Amino acid sequence: MKKRPVDLVVISDVHLGTYGCHAKELVKYLKSIKPKQVVLNGDIIDIWQFSKRYWPKSHMKVVKLIMEWVAEGVKVHYITGNHDEMLRKFVGFKLGSFSIENKIVLNLHGKKAWLFHGDVFDVTMQHSKWIAKLGAIGYDFLILLNRAVNYISKRMGRGPVSMSKRIKNGVKSAIKFIGDFEKTAAEIAIEKEFDYVVCGHIHQPQMRKIKTDKGSVMYLNSGDWIENLTALEYHRGKWKLYDFSKDAFMITNEIEVVDPLEVLEKNELFERLMQDFNGMSSAKN
């Protein structure tokens, strides 16, 4: 496969080491590009939920591909997030073209881009970290449960649904949190006279100009590789929001899907869900 040249690629919220991570799809994407510079914008490895019992080959392939870029001299900036916050004690570490940072500023064709993960704006992270960690476990379970539902839905000839997206898009407080996050990032970036502010953290891919009475800034969010499977690309002076689901030539039968029955077959909650689902199906027939 011919690789696409990219001046800069920004990836965040991969959450390697969790069931929700779409590592195999990410591997396909990484193999399709030839970047000059890479920013891993936080939560690449999910240290919060890391377990020796779950580390598939596809997750290791992601790490291997990134290390190959480093060996080739490609600049790779690892920006720490909340799920990999343990790496913050190593901020300033450099090895060849690899570095660990909390935030960076890049000069892109004469314009300044401010890149950081974004958990600094999260009040829950600042004051009730245990609630955030509990929420992360619940989110991971919801994603896994969603895969189980979509597995059954596919067997019945129906389309996929995203439970977490529906919750986020339907709960006013979640919508407000996303709006406040974007507004706060933009306002600070405008005060600091940056042209671009690039974040992750909220798993909400976005690329839009935000204006205030003090000026304007291009706000960008790279999304995630749990639900949206998105990344930001900067090439020849232009930004692009890459969406794996719309990149048809990359979708093959080799896409890895964690078999929910294998993971949850002994889970009582899942068994009850299956019984209720089968009961509803029988009633309809």
C-alpha positions as CSV (number, residue, x, y, z in Angstrom):
1,M,0.0,0.0,0.0
2,K,1.3,3.5,-0.9
3,K,1.6,5.6,2.2
4,R,0.2,9.1,2.3
5,P,2.7,11.8,3.3
6,V,1.5,13.9,6.3
7,D,3.4,16.8,7.9
8,L,1.8,16.2,11.3
9,V,-0.6,13.7,12.7
10,V,-2.3,14.1,16.1
11,I,-3.7,11.0,17.9
12,S,-5.3,10.8,21.3
13,D,-7.4,8.7,23.6
14,V,-6.4,5.3,22.2
15,H,-6.6,3.6,25.7
16,L,-4.4,0.7,24.9
17,G,-5.0,-2.1,27.4
18,T,-8.8,-1.8,27.5
19,Y,-11.5,-3.8,25.7
20,G,-12.9,-0.7,24.0
21,C,-9.7,0.1,22.2
22,H,-9.8,-0.4,18.4
23,A,-6.1,-1.1,18.1
24,K,-6.3,-3.2,14.9
25,E,-8.1,-0.4,13.0
26,L,-5.5,2.1,14.4
27,V,-2.7,-0.2,13.1
28,K,-4.2,-0.1,9.6
29,Y,-4.3,3.7,9.8
30,L,-0.8,4.1,11.0
31,K,0.5,1.8,8.2
32,S,-1.3,4.0,5.7
33,I,0.6,7.2,6.5
34,K,4.1,8.6,6.4
35,P,4.3,11.4,8.9
36,K,7.1,13.9,9.4
37,Q,6.0,14.6,13.0
38,V,3.6,12.8,15.4
39,V,1.8,14.1,18.5
40,L,0.4,11.4,20.9
41,N,-2.0,13.7,22.8
42,G,-2.7,11.8,26.0
43,D,-4.4,8.6,27.2
44,I,-2.5,6.4,24.7
45,I,-1.9,3.7,27.2
46,D,-4.6,3.3,29.8
47,I,-2.5,2.9,33.0
48,W,-5.6,3.3,35.2
49,Q,-7.1,0.1,33.9
50,F,-4.0,-1.7,32.7
51,S,-4.0,-5.5,33.3
52,K,-1.5,-8.1,32.4
53,R,-4.4,-10.4,31.6
54,Y,-5.4,-8.2,28.6
55,W,-2.8,-7.0,26.2
56,P,-3.6,-8.3,22.6
57,K,-1.0,-8.4,19.8
58,S,-2.8,-5.6,18.1
59,H,-2.1,-3.3,21.1
60,M,1.6,-4.2,21.0
61,K,1.6,-3.6,17.2
62,V,0.6,0.1,17.8
63,V,3.5,0.5,20.2
64,K,5.9,-1.2,17.8
65,L,4.8,1.0,14.8
66,I,5.4,4.2,16.9
67,M,8.8,2.9,18.0
68,E,9.7,2.2,14.3
69,W,8.9,5.9,13.5
70,V,11.2,7.0,16.3
71,A,14.0,4.7,15.0
72,E,13.5,6.3,11.6
73,G,14.0,9.8,13.1
74,V,10.3,10.9,13.0
75,K,9.7,13.4,15.8
76,V,7.2,11.8,18.3
77,H,5.9,13.9,21.1
78,Y,4.1,12.0,23.9
79,I,1.8,14.4,25.7
80,T,0.6,13.0,29.0
81,G,-3.1,12.6,29.8
82,N,-5.1,11.6,32.9
83,H,-5.2,7.9,32.1
84,D,-1.4,7.8,31.6
85,E,-0.6,10.5,34.3
86,M,2.1,8.3,35.8
87,L,4.3,9.3,32.9
88,R,4.2,12.9,34.1
89,K,7.1,12.2,36.4
90,F,9.1,11.6,33.3
91,V,8.2,14.9,31.6
92,G,11.3,16.3,29.9
93,F,12.6,12.9,29.0
94,K,14.1,12.7,25.5
95,L,15.5,9.7,23.6
96,G,16.5,10.4,20.0
97,S,13.4,11.9,18.3
98,F,11.1,10.8,21.1
99,S,10.0,13.1,24.0
100,I,7.5,13.2,26.9
101,E,5.8,16.5,27.6
102,N,2.7,17.9,29.3
103,K,2.1,20.4,26.5
104,I,3.9,21.7,23.5
105,V,3.8,24.6,21.1
106,L,4.5,24.0,17.4
107,N,5.3,26.5,14.6
108,L,3.2,25.5,11.6
109,H,3.9,27.7,8.6
110,G,4.3,30.8,10.7
111,K,1.3,30.0,12.9
112,K,1.4,28.8,16.5
113,A,-0.3,25.6,17.6
114,W,-0.8,24.9,21.3
115,L,-1.3,21.2,22.0
116,F,-2.2,19.6,25.3
117,H,-4.5,16.7,26.5
118,G,-7.2,18.8,28.3
119,D,-7.8,17.1,31.6
120,V,-6.6,20.2,33.3
121,F,-10.1,21.7,32.6
122,D,-11.8,18.7,34.2
123,V,-13.1,19.7,37.6
124,T,-13.7,16.0,38.5
125,M,-10.1,15.2,37.8
126,Q,-8.9,18.0,40.0
127,H,-11.1,17.4,43.1
128,S,-12.6,13.8,42.9
129,K,-10.1,11.6,41.0
130,W,-11.7,8.5,42.4
131,I,-15.0,9.4,40.8
132,A,-13.2,9.8,37.5
133,K,-11.6,6.5,37.8
134,L,-14.8,4.8,38.7
135,G,-16.4,6.5,35.7
136,A,-13.6,5.2,33.5
137,I,-14.4,1.6,34.6
138,G,-18.1,2.1,34.0
139,Y,-17.4,3.6,30.5
140,D,-15.2,0.7,29.6
141,F,-18.0,-1.7,30.6
142,L,-20.5,0.3,28.7
143,I,-18.4,0.1,25.5
144,L,-18.0,-3.7,26.0
145,L,-21.7,-4.1,26.6
146,N,-22.3,-2.0,23.5
147,R,-20.2,-4.4,21.5
148,A,-22.3,-7.3,22.8
149,V,-25.5,-5.5,21.8
150,N,-24.1,-4.7,18.3
151,Y,-22.9,-8.3,18.0
152,I,-26.5,-9.5,18.5
153,S,-27.9,-6.7,16.4
154,K,-25.6,-7.7,13.5
155,R,-26.7,-11.3,13.8
156,M,-30.3,-10.1,13.5
157,G,-29.5,-8.0,10.4
158,R,-29.8,-4.7,12.1
159,G,-27.4,-1.7,12.2
160,P,-25.0,-0.8,15.0
161,V,-25.8,1.7,17.7
162,S,-23.6,3.7,20.1
163,M,-25.0,3.7,23.6
164,S,-22.3,6.0,25.0
165,K,-22.8,8.5,22.1
166,R,-26.6,8.5,22.7
167,I,-26.0,9.2,26.4
168,K,-23.6,12.0,25.8
169,N,-25.7,13.6,23.1
170,G,-28.9,13.2,25.2
171,V,-27.8,14.4,28.6
172,K,-27.8,18.2,29.0
173,S,-25.0,18.2,31.5
174,A,-22.7,16.2,29.1
175,I,-23.5,18.6,26.3
176,K,-22.7,21.6,28.6
177,F,-19.5,20.0,29.7
178,I,-18.3,19.6,26.1
179,G,-19.3,23.2,25.3
180,D,-17.6,24.6,28.4
181,F,-14.4,22.6,27.6
182,E,-14.2,23.9,24.1
183,K,-15.0,27.5,25.2
184,T,-12.4,27.4,28.0
185,A,-9.7,26.0,25.7
186,A,-10.4,28.7,23.1
187,E,-10.5,31.6,25.5
188,I,-7.1,30.8,27.0
189,A,-5.6,30.2,23.5
190,I,-6.9,33.5,22.3
191,E,-5.4,35.3,25.4
192,K,-2.0,33.6,24.7
193,E,-2.3,34.6,21.0
194,F,-2.2,31.1,19.6
195,D,-3.6,30.4,16.2
196,Y,-4.6,26.8,16.9
197,V,-5.5,24.9,20.1
198,V,-5.4,21.2,19.9
199,C,-6.9,18.9,22.6
200,G,-8.1,15.4,23.3
201,H,-9.7,14.1,26.5
202,I,-13.4,14.5,25.8
203,H,-13.5,12.0,22.9
204,Q,-15.4,14.5,20.7
205,P,-13.7,15.0,17.3
206,Q,-14.0,18.6,16.3
207,M,-12.5,21.3,14.0
208,R,-14.0,24.7,14.1
209,K,-13.2,28.4,14.6
210,I,-14.3,29.9,17.9
211,K,-14.7,33.7,18.2
212,T,-14.9,35.8,21.3
213,D,-14.9,39.6,21.9
214,K,-11.1,39.3,22.2
215,G,-10.4,37.4,19.0
216,S,-10.6,34.0,17.4
217,V,-8.8,30.7,17.3
218,M,-9.1,27.4,15.5
219,Y,-10.2,24.7,18.0
220,L,-9.3,21.2,17.1
221,N,-9.9,17.9,18.9
222,S,-8.5,14.6,17.7
223,G,-11.4,12.5,19.1
224,D,-10.5,8.9,20.1
225,W,-10.0,5.3,19.1
226,I,-12.8,3.9,21.2
227,E,-15.9,5.1,19.5
228,N,-15.1,7.7,16.8
229,L,-11.8,6.3,15.4
230,T,-10.5,9.7,14.4
231,A,-7.2,11.6,14.1
232,L,-6.1,15.1,13.1
233,E,-3.8,15.6,10.1
234,Y,-1.9,18.7,9.2
235,H,-0.4,18.8,5.7
236,R,0.7,21.7,3.4
237,G,-0.8,24.3,5.6
238,K,-4.2,22.7,6.0
239,W,-5.9,20.7,8.8
240,K,-8.0,17.6,8.2
241,L,-10.1,15.5,10.6
242,Y,-9.5,11.9,9.5
243,D,-12.4,9.5,10.1
244,F,-11.6,5.8,9.8
245,S,-15.2,4.8,9.3
246,K,-15.4,6.9,6.1
247,D,-12.1,5.6,4.7
248,A,-13.8,2.7,2.9
249,F,-10.6,1.3,1.2
250,M,-9.2,0.6,4.7
251,I,-12.2,-1.4,6.0
252,T,-11.6,-5.1,5.5
253,N,-12.7,-8.4,7.1
254,E,-9.5,-8.3,9.2
255,I,-10.9,-5.7,11.5
256,E,-10.5,-7.1,15.1
257,V,-13.7,-7.3,17.1
258,V,-13.5,-8.5,20.7
259,D,-16.0,-11.4,21.0
260,P,-18.3,-10.2,23.7
261,L,-19.5,-13.7,24.4
262,E,-16.0,-14.8,25.1
263,V,-15.4,-12.0,27.6
264,L,-18.9,-11.8,29.2
265,E,-20.2,-15.4,29.1
266,K,-19.7,-15.7,32.8
267,N,-21.1,-12.3,33.7
268,E,-24.5,-12.5,35.4
269,L,-25.6,-9.1,34.2
270,F,-24.9,-10.0,30.6
271,E,-26.8,-13.3,31.0
272,R,-29.8,-11.5,32.3
273,L,-29.6,-9.0,29.5
274,M,-29.5,-11.9,27.0
275,Q,-32.5,-13.5,28.6
276,D,-34.5,-10.2,28.5
277,F,-33.4,-9.6,24.9
278,N,-34.4,-13.1,23.8
279,G,-37.7,-12.7,25.6
280,M,-38.5,-9.5,23.8
281,S,-37.6,-11.1,20.4
282,S,-39.9,-14.1,21.1
283,A,-42.8,-11.8,22.1
284,K,-42.5,-9.9,18.8
285,N,-42.5,-13.1,16.7
